[in-house]
Amino acid sequence: MKLIILLIFTLTSSVTLAKNILVNECVHLQEISESQFVLFNKKEFIKLGECLAVHTIKRHKIKHLPKLCAEVIENEDNPFGIMSLSKLETIYIGQCIGTINYIYQRYDNELVNQYRGGYRYKEIYACRRGLPAAKVLINHASDSMSRNQIKNLLCEVQ
């Protein structure tokens, strides 16, 4: 009986702690009841990961980006797809997707003024998206990167 009570206490306390540390931009995810949080489906965990990635990339450096994006490639190769993922792996995928989408939405087709030889050239950024962007981040990203460093990896001036 003591074991069952300890198990119930552990589950409810970890759910409460997880709900309390959500960032302000993810408030819409905080309105979920505790029982629903335990039974979150995978799409909601991806949304949570995307929200956390956007919050982190705006204010801090993203850490462990190659590890996060490796889950995207691993999931792509998995015949069972999203159904075989754990909650943590699903959040990792959401963080990678959120980072890529934020960079794409923020910088793609943005005007870049460059000066060469006293002349001003108007060029734009063209950014990668989706699986090609995830592969670039796996192969070339470091463990801690700022938004500008990620932009330099994913976007090219055209």
Secondary structure, DSSP 4 states (H G I P E B T S, - for coil): -HHHHHHHHHHHHHHHHHHHT--GGGHHHHTS-HHHHHT--HHHHHHHHHHHHHHHHHHS-EESHHHHHHHHHHHHH-TTGGGG--HHHHHHHHHHHHHHHHHHHHHTT-EEEEEETTEEEEEEEEE--SHHHHHHHHHH--SEE-HHHHHHHHEEE-
